[in-house]
Amino acid sequence: MIVLTGAAGFIGSCLLRKLNDEGQTDILLVDDFSRPDKNRNLEGKQFHAKMERKDFLAWFQGNASEVGFVFHLGARTDTTEQNVLIFNELNLNYSESIWQICEANNIPLVYASSAATYGLGEHGYDDSHDIVPKLKPLNPYGVSKNDFDAWVLKKVGLTTPPNPHSAIPRRRDKFRNPQSKWFGLKFFNVYGPNEYHKGRMASVIFQTVQQIRETGGMKLFRSHRPDYPDGGQLRDFIYVKDVVDVCFFFYQSQTVPSGLYNVGTGKARSFWDLATNTFRALGLEPNISFVDTPADIRGTYQYFTEANMAKLKAAGFTKPFMTLEEGVEDYVRQYLAAGKIW
């Protein structure tokens, strides 16, 4: 059986679609299913059963022999949330418990890390284990993701002690080298179908279509740095269909080394490019204006991200990623304009 946490969410539900398309249906879905809007993401998909997040760890502890692989994509992903206790519970302690059960039972694990761990990019965007203790994420979400990466690397003996910049107190653990495979995937800016429930955290593409429908135009964040023009902030945008292809690659892997891996395209593009391509996918001329970046995120706003993808390619993943133009066109025309999920 495959376990998929965060199964009703954006990337989780798209991975479920990918697994079904590859003939996998013996899948246990784990999530907080109390939000009925997210459950739409499960329509038309096949799986063994659903289980509430709060019940899963006890079940997993007693039934690990039934599990052959774990995709742990469930997390609190709100980059504006400031309550570190929420991240400590959901992104750290919960993830550590899953890791320990996988380790004890030799179960391969793919878990979601994030490009938010890189902060302002002072140390680049290389998925090297050596830089993890040096990274300075810009918000509690990024801190929680980097803290878990550091905990994992310390546990397997691949790095120095946990990140000294963390504001989250850690508990004591006994460390030993695991036998099972593990892969921490540093997702960059993922966009695509099934993100309708994410609100403020949804991609600029989704928000552009919504604003066009309401006002006929789109407002992007104004740049507050002289070295970037308005709308010229650069991110590594990756289509969710490419992301789940990478996830499935690690599921199939027999020889790929365990470790942290970037999941981006390796090509930074501007928010201006993103928005103009969204207009064009709708058959419209761009109508873009600018507003100040909200004060609560202005000081922690990333102006540039670009994944170094050499490690994933060296591991044997050779499938080309969609260009921004291709991904936006598919997303807008096949899903947003049609009101469909994937």
N, C-alpha and C positions, 0 to 999 in steps of 0.2 A: 504494500500500500504506500502511496505517496501522501505526505502531509503537506498542506499548503496553508500557511497562515496569512492573514490579510486578504483572504480569498475573495471577499466581496468588494475590495477596493479597486483602485485604478489598475496598477500593474498586476496585482494578484488575479483579477478576473480575466485580464488579457492573457496571462500565463495559463490559466485554466482553459481558455479557448485554444491556445497552442497545444497544450497537452492532449485535449480531446482530438484535435486535428491529427495528432501523431498516434492516435489509437489508445491513449491512456484515459481510463475512466475510473479505476480503483483509487479514488482520491478522497481523502478526508479534508473537508474545508473547515478552517478555524478562523473565527472573526467575532467581532461584536455585532451580532445580527439584529440589534435592537433598532437600527436605523432602516426603516423600510425603503427609503430612497436608494440606498446602496444595493439592496437585494435585486433590483432590476438588472444589475450586472450579471446575475446568475441565470437569467432567462435563456432557455435553449441549450444549456450546458449540462454535461453528464458528470456525476460524481457519486461516491459511495454514501457519504453522509455529511451532515453539518454538525459542528460542535461549537458551543460558546467558548470564547477565549478564556473566561474565568474557570472553566471546567477542564481545559485541555491538559494542563501540566500534570494533574493527578492521574488523568487517564493515560497519558504518555508514559508516566513512571511505571504504571502497571501493565502496559500493553506494548512496550517498545518492540517486542519480538514480531509484532504484526507490521512494523513500519520498515520500508526499504530505503526511503529517501525523504528528506525534509527540505522544503522551500520555506524559509522564514522571512516573509515580506511584511508581516504585520508590524506596525510601529505608530507612534505619534509623530506626524510629519509637519506639524504647523511651525514654521520658522519664526512666527511672531509670538509664540507662547513663551512666557518668561518663568513659569513655575517649574523649577528644576526637579521637584519631587515627582511630577508627572513623568518626566523623561527617565528619572531614576527607576521608577516602577516599570514602565512599559518598554523602554528602549534598552535598559541595562539589566535589571534583575531578571526580567522575564526572558530576555535573550540568553543570559548566562545559564538559566535553568534548562532551556532547550539545548544549549551547547553541551551541558554536562550529561544530559540523558543520551544525546547522540554519541558523545565520546564513550560513555560506559557501554554502549551497545553496538559500537562500530557502525553507526548510521551516517552516511554522507549528508552533508549540510551545505546548502546555499543560503546565505543571508544577505539582506539589503544593508549596505553601507551607503555613503552619500558623498558627492562632490562638495557638500557643505563642510566637510572635514578640512578642506584646504584653506579655508579662510580667505584672506586677501591674495593668496597665491605667493606669499613671500618665499616659499620653498619649492615653487613650481607645482605642477600637476602630474607628477610621476607617482605611480602606484608602488613605490618602493616601501618596503617595510621599515627601512632605516629612518625615514623622515616622520613617521607617525608620532613619536614622542615630542617632536619639535613643532607640530602643527598648532595653530591658534584659530580654531573656528570662531565665527562671529556671533553665534547665538547658541542658546542652550540645546536646541535640536542638533546642531553640528557638533557641539561638545559631547553630547550623549553618543552619537555615532562614532566619533573618534575614540571616546573612552572605551567603547566595546571593542573596536579594532585593537586598541592597545592591550586590553585585557586578554583577548584571544592570542595575540602575538607573544605576550608574556607567558601565557599558559603553555604554548608550544615551544617556548624557548628561543623565539626568533627576534626578540627586541629587548631593549632596556626597560626599566620600570615604567609604569603608566604615566601618561601625559601630565607633566607638572603644572600645566596651565588649566587643568580641569577644576571647576568650581564645585563639582559633585563629589561628596564623600564616598569612598569605596569601602567595601567590606573585605575582610581577609579571606583568602582562598588557598587551598593546597593545589599546587600546579604539577602536572605531569604531561608527558607527550602523548597526544591522542593517536590512535591507529586509523581512525576514519578520515575520509577526505573532507575538506572544508574549503569554501570559497566565499570570500567577502566581496560583494560587487558594489563598487563605488559609482552609483548612478549619477549621471550629470542631469541636464535639464530635459526630463522626459515629457513628451506630449503625445496625445492621441486619444482614441475613443475610450469611453468608460470613465472619464474624469469629471463628469457633469456634477457630481456631488461634492467636489472639493472646494467650492466657494472661492474665497480670496486666493487659495493656493492652486487653483486651476491654471493651466497654461495661458499665455498671452493670446494664443490662437483661439482658444475657447472664449476668452473674455472679449476678443475682437469681434467675433461673430455675434456675441450677445449685444455688444454696444452698437454694432452696425444695425441690428434689428430694432434697437430702441431709439437710436439717434441718427443713424446714417453715417456716423463717423467713429473714430477710435482715438482715445487719449492714451498716449504713452507717457512714462515717467521722464521728466526733464532731467538732464544730466546736471549734477552738482559738482562736477570736476571739470577743470578747464581743458584737460587732455582728451575728453570724450565729448562729441557733439550730442545734442538732444537726440535720443533714439539710437545713438551709436554705441550704447553699452553692449558688450559682446559676451555671448554665452555659447557653450557647446550644447546645441539642441539635438536630441536624438529621439526618433520615432519609436513608440512603444512596441511596434511589431519587430523592430530590430532588437530591442531590449529582451523580449521573450525568446528570440532566437538564440541570444547569448546564454540566457538561463538554461535553455534546453541543451545547448552545447555542453554545459557543465554537467547536466544530468546524464548525458550519454558518455561523458569522459571516463576513460579507464586509466589514462597515463598522465593527464595534466597535473602539474604540481599544485598542491594546496597553496592558498595565499590570497592576498588582496588583488583585485583586478579592476581597472577602470572600465566603465561602460559608457562611452561617449562616441562621437564620430571622429574626434581628433581635429575638427575644423570649427573654430569659433565663428559665429555669425551674429549680426546685429538684430536688435529688436525691431529696427526699421525694416530690415529684410523680412522678418517674420510677419509683421503686420501687412506690408505691401503684398506679400505672396498670399496672405489670407484674403485680402480684397480681390485679388486677381482670380483666385480659385472660385470666388462667388460671381465672377464676371463684372466686377465693379472697379472704378478708378479709385485709387487710394485717397482717403480723406482723413488725414492724421493731424492731431494737435497734441499739445503737451501740458502736463500738470506736474506740480512739484511731487517728488517722491515723498510718501507719507513720513512724518517726523519719526514715528516709532520704528521704522526700518532704515531710515536714511543713513545712519551711522554704521550700519552693518550690511550695507548693500554691496554685493559683488559686481564689479564693473567688467570683469573678464574671467572666463573659465575656458580651458581647452585641454581635453584629456590627452595624455600621452598614451597611445594605443599599442605601443610596440610589444608590451608584455602579452596582451591577449592574442595578438597576431603570432607571436613566437610560440604560444601555446597550441596553435593550430586552427584558430578561428579565422577563416579566410573569406567568408561571405561578405560582399560589399554592403555597406549601409546605404539606405536611401539618402539622397540629397535633401536639403531643406525644402526645395521646390517640390520634389516628389512626395515627401511625407506630408507636407501641408495640403497639397492637392488631394491626396487620398483621404486624409482626415476630414477635410472640409466637405468634399463632394460626396464621399461614400457614407459619412456618419453624421456630421453636424448638420448639413443641409437637409439630410434625409431623416434626422431625428432617430438614428439607429445606434445601438451598441454593437460591440464586436463580440 
